[in-house]
Amino acid sequence: MARFDERLGWNTDVPGFTAVVGYLDNGYAYGCTLQATTRWWNGLQSAVPDGSTAETGARTFALSELMVVDKVRGTGAARQIHDELLRDRDEERVTLLVERDHPKVRSLYEAWGEWFGEVLPFPDPPLYDAMMLWLYA
């Protein structure tokens, strides 16, 4: 819970922060626009094209958390929350991190966007895959 509070606090202080909460306690999602000074890509372990991690404060929305409760999994609630969170975003792309150790969740996100690289985002993390979804080309 402390890690969640830390990450949520980091997001709410960043311009472009947005959150969506589902009704009937079914879930939530939140994220923010990556700023030019972001540390989001600091733990990148993979080679990526030059300039692909340069942030402007308007280029990339980071989807930090998307969660639905067990009773609504498989009903489309997560997709509704996701779509509402990303509706009308001005950024050209969205990124999220998914733990390698959760293959079922990772496989869902493989259909969501493209693999971007491996990231170790915190001092004591598991390995994450950074995924990228292009909103505007």
C-alpha positions as CSV (number, residue, x, y, z in Angstrom):
1,M,0.0,0.0,0.0
2,A,2.9,2.4,0.7
3,R,4.2,1.9,-2.8
4,F,0.7,2.6,-4.3
5,D,0.4,5.8,-2.2
6,E,3.9,6.9,-3.4
7,R,3.1,6.4,-7.0
8,L,-0.3,8.0,-6.8
9,G,1.2,11.0,-5.1
10,W,3.9,11.3,-7.8
11,N,1.2,11.3,-10.5
12,T,-1.2,13.8,-8.9
13,D,1.6,16.4,-8.8
14,V,2.3,16.2,-12.5
15,P,0.6,18.3,-15.2
16,G,-1.8,16.2,-17.2
17,F,-2.8,14.0,-14.3
18,T,-6.1,12.3,-15.0
19,A,-8.1,9.6,-13.1
20,V,-11.2,7.6,-13.9
21,V,-13.2,5.7,-11.3
22,G,-15.8,3.1,-12.2
23,Y,-19.2,3.0,-10.6
24,L,-20.3,0.3,-8.3
25,D,-16.8,-0.2,-7.0
26,N,-15.7,-1.9,-10.3
27,G,-12.3,-0.2,-10.9
28,Y,-10.2,2.7,-11.6
29,A,-7.3,4.0,-13.8
30,Y,-5.0,6.9,-13.6
31,G,-1.9,8.4,-15.2
32,C,-0.2,11.6,-16.2
33,T,1.7,13.3,-19.0
34,L,5.4,12.6,-18.9
35,Q,7.3,15.8,-18.3
36,A,10.7,16.7,-19.9
37,T,12.3,16.0,-16.5
38,T,10.6,12.6,-16.1
39,R,12.6,9.6,-14.6
40,W,10.1,7.2,-16.3
41,W,12.8,5.9,-18.8
42,N,15.8,6.0,-16.4
43,G,15.6,2.3,-15.8
44,L,15.4,1.4,-19.4
45,Q,17.4,-1.8,-20.1
46,S,16.8,-2.1,-23.8
47,A,18.3,-0.3,-26.8
48,V,15.7,2.0,-28.3
49,P,15.8,4.4,-31.3
50,D,17.4,7.8,-30.7
51,G,15.0,10.3,-29.4
52,S,12.3,7.8,-28.5
53,T,12.5,8.5,-24.8
54,A,12.8,12.3,-25.1
55,E,9.7,13.8,-23.4
56,T,8.4,17.3,-23.9
57,G,5.6,17.5,-21.4
58,A,3.1,16.9,-24.2
59,R,4.3,13.7,-26.0
60,T,3.5,10.8,-23.8
61,F,0.7,9.9,-21.4
62,A,1.8,7.3,-18.8
63,L,-1.0,5.0,-17.8
64,S,0.2,4.2,-14.3
65,E,-2.6,2.0,-12.9
66,L,-5.6,0.2,-14.3
67,M,-7.5,-2.1,-11.9
68,V,-10.9,-3.8,-11.9
69,V,-12.3,-6.0,-9.1
70,D,-12.8,-9.7,-9.6
71,K,-16.5,-9.5,-10.0
72,V,-16.3,-7.4,-13.2
73,R,-13.3,-9.0,-14.9
74,G,-14.2,-10.2,-18.3
75,T,-17.3,-7.9,-18.6
76,G,-15.6,-5.1,-20.5
77,A,-15.4,-2.8,-17.4
78,A,-11.6,-2.4,-17.7
79,R,-11.9,-1.5,-21.4
80,Q,-14.5,1.2,-20.6
81,I,-12.4,2.7,-17.8
82,H,-9.3,2.6,-20.1
83,D,-11.1,4.2,-23.0
84,E,-12.6,6.9,-20.8
85,L,-9.2,7.7,-19.4
86,L,-7.6,8.0,-22.8
87,R,-10.6,9.8,-24.5
88,D,-9.6,13.2,-25.8
89,R,-5.9,12.9,-24.8
90,D,-3.7,15.3,-26.8
91,E,-0.5,13.2,-26.4
92,E,0.7,11.2,-29.4
93,R,1.3,8.0,-27.5
94,V,0.5,6.2,-24.2
95,T,2.9,4.0,-22.3
96,L,2.4,1.6,-19.5
97,L,4.6,-0.9,-17.6
98,V,3.6,-4.5,-17.2
99,E,5.3,-7.0,-14.9
100,R,7.0,-9.8,-16.8
101,D,6.0,-12.2,-14.0
102,H,2.3,-11.8,-14.9
103,P,2.1,-13.5,-18.3
104,K,-1.8,-13.4,-18.4
105,V,-1.8,-9.7,-17.9
106,R,1.1,-9.2,-20.2
107,S,-0.6,-11.1,-23.0
108,L,-3.6,-8.8,-22.7
109,Y,-1.4,-5.8,-23.2
110,E,0.4,-7.4,-26.1
111,A,-2.9,-6.9,-28.0
112,W,-3.1,-3.3,-26.6
113,G,0.1,-1.9,-28.0
114,E,3.6,-2.7,-29.0
115,W,6.5,-3.7,-26.9
116,F,9.0,-0.8,-26.4
117,G,11.6,-2.2,-24.0
118,E,12.5,-3.6,-20.6
119,V,12.5,-1.3,-17.6
120,L,13.6,-1.5,-14.0
121,P,11.6,1.6,-12.7
122,F,12.3,1.5,-9.0
123,P,15.2,0.6,-6.7
124,D,13.9,-2.8,-5.9
125,P,11.6,-3.8,-8.8
126,P,10.8,-6.8,-10.8
127,L,11.5,-6.5,-14.5
128,Y,8.8,-4.7,-16.4
129,D,8.0,-4.5,-20.1
130,A,7.2,-1.0,-21.4
131,M,4.4,-1.1,-23.8
132,M,3.5,1.7,-26.2
133,L,0.2,2.6,-27.8
134,W,0.2,5.3,-30.5
135,L,-2.8,7.6,-30.4
136,Y,-1.7,9.9,-33.3
137,A,1.0,9.1,-35.8
